[in-house]
Amino acid sequence: MSVRSCIMSNITTTKEGATMAANIYTIENLLVGNHYRSRTLSGEITHAEKDNRAVWYEGCETYLVEIAPNSGYNNWGRKTWRTVAVKVGA
C-alpha cells in the first residue's frame, strides 16, 4: 500500500462468517471539500495535488491546495493556492 493512500474499512458479517470490504481514499480526495483556515484566509479546499517541494516537518508530505475563499483580506470570490504539510504513515 502506498503512503499516499488511506484505507477506511467497513466490516460486514454474513452467515458464512465475517467478510471485509475496504474503500481506498487518496490524500488528495480526503483534502478536497475540507475547510482551510489561516491568519489571512478562510475557505474550502477545491483541489489538491502532491507537491515535490521541500517538506517542513518529519514524516510529512507537501500538498498544493486550491482554496475558494469565504473570508480573508482582498480574496473574496477569488480562488488562491496554499501549501500544506500532511502527516503520513503511522
VOPAGU-2260 file (C-alpha; in pm, 1 decimal, decimal comma):
REM VOPAGU-2260
SITE   aa  ch    i         X         Y         Z
SITE  MET   A    0       0,0       0,0       0,0
SITE  SER   A    1     122,8     344,4     -87,2
SITE  VAL   A    2     170,6     603,4     185,6
SITE  ARG   A    3     -31,2     834,5     -39,9
SITE  SER   A    4    -348,8     636,3      22,2
SITE  CYS   A    5    -553,0     570,6     329,8
SITE  ILE   A    6    -774,9     267,9     395,3
SITE  MET   A    7   -1107,1     310,4     568,3
SITE  SER   A    8   -1292,9     -17,4     604,5
SITE  ASN   A    9   -1640,8    -147,1     673,7
SITE  ILE   A   10   -1679,6    -486,7     835,1
SITE  THR   A   11   -1990,8    -683,8     749,5
SITE  THR   A   12   -2092,3   -1024,4     881,6
SITE  THR   A   13   -2256,9   -1294,4     673,1
SITE  LYS   A   14   -2392,3   -1636,6     769,3
SITE  GLU   A   15   -2068,7   -1793,6     644,0
SITE  GLY   A   16   -1852,2   -1566,9     862,4
SITE  ALA   A   17   -1706,5   -1220,5     865,9
SITE  THR   A   18   -1613,4   -1055,3     537,5
SITE  MET   A   19   -1435,2    -727,0     498,5
SITE  ALA   A   20   -1476,1    -460,4     233,2
SITE  ALA   A   21   -1224,4    -175,9     209,3
SITE  ASN   A   22   -1263,7     164,2      49,7
SITE  ILE   A   23    -936,5     323,4     -56,3
SITE  TYR   A   24    -905,5     702,1     -49,9
SITE  THR   A   25    -614,7     915,1    -167,9
SITE  ILE   A   26    -492,4    1204,5      43,7
SITE  GLU   A   27    -595,7    1439,5    -236,3
SITE  ASN   A   28    -954,8    1309,9    -219,5
SITE  LEU   A   29    -962,1    1344,4     158,6
SITE  LEU   A   30    -839,6    1707,4     143,1
SITE  VAL   A   31   -1095,9    1827,5    -114,3
SITE  GLY   A   32   -1411,4    1961,3      49,5
SITE  ASN   A   33   -1246,9    2031,3     385,4
SITE  HIS   A   34   -1225,3    2374,5     541,6
SITE  TYR   A   35    -892,9    2562,5     531,6
SITE  ARG   A   36    -813,2    2834,5     784,0
SITE  SER   A   37    -507,1    3054,6     834,4
SITE  ARG   A   38    -446,0    3402,9     975,5
SITE  THR   A   39    -518,4    3563,7     637,6
SITE  LEU   A   40    -757,6    3323,6     463,6
SITE  SER   A   41   -1055,6    3102,1     534,5
SITE  GLY   A   42   -1233,6    2885,3     276,6
SITE  GLU   A   43   -1299,1    2545,3     124,4
SITE  ILE   A   44   -1034,4    2328,3     -43,7
SITE  THR   A   45   -1148,2    2271,2    -403,9
SITE  HIS   A   46    -840,3    2097,7    -547,0
SITE  ALA   A   47    -531,5    1923,0    -405,9
SITE  GLU   A   48    -218,1    1781,9    -563,3
SITE  LYS   A   49     109,4    1641,5    -434,0
SITE  ASP   A   50     393,4    1892,3    -442,6
SITE  ASN   A   51     755,2    1780,3    -467,1
SITE  ARG   A   52     899,4    2086,1    -295,5
SITE  ALA   A   53    1062,9    2068,0      46,0
SITE  VAL   A   54     870,9    1926,0     341,7
SITE  TRP   A   55     895,0    2127,5     662,6
SITE  TYR   A   56     812,1    1851,9     908,7
SITE  GLU   A   57     948,3    1499,6     953,6
SITE  GLY   A   58     701,4    1231,3     842,5
SITE  CYS   A   59     500,5    1474,2     629,7
SITE  GLU   A   60     434,4    1525,1     260,0
SITE  THR   A   61     369,9    1858,8      91,0
SITE  TYR   A   62      43,8    1927,7     -93,8
SITE  LEU   A   63     -58,7    2227,2    -301,6
SITE  VAL   A   64    -426,2    2307,3    -236,0
SITE  GLU   A   65    -661,3    2546,3    -413,8
SITE  ILE   A   66    -884,8    2744,4    -178,8
SITE  ALA   A   67   -1220,7    2904,1    -260,3
SITE  PRO   A   68   -1219,4    3184,2      -0,1
SITE  ASN   A   69   -1523,2    3281,4     203,2
SITE  SER   A   70   -1327,6    3541,0     401,7
SITE  GLY   A   71    -986,6    3699,5     406,5
SITE  TYR   A   72    -810,6    4017,0     301,2
SITE  ASN   A   73    -867,5    4100,2     -68,3
SITE  ASN   A   74    -957,1    3738,9    -153,3
SITE  TRP   A   75   -1337,1    3734,3    -160,9
SITE  GLY   A   76   -1452,8    3526,8    -458,5
SITE  ARG   A   77   -1102,5    3464,3    -598,1
SITE  LYS   A   78    -950,3    3117,2    -577,1
SITE  THR   A   79    -599,1    3106,6    -439,8
SITE  TRP   A   80    -333,6    2842,3    -372,2
SITE  ARG   A   81    -165,9    2743,5     -45,9
SITE  THR   A   82      91,6    2480,3      50,7
SITE  VAL   A   83       9,8    2241,8     337,0
SITE  ALA   A   84     200,6    1963,2     512,7
SITE  VAL   A   85      17,6    1631,3     563,0
SITE  LYS   A   86     143,4    1369,7     809,6
SITE  VAL   A   87     169,7    1025,8     651,7
SITE  GLY   A   88     241,5     683,0     796,8
SITE  ALA   A   89     175,9     558,2    1146,7
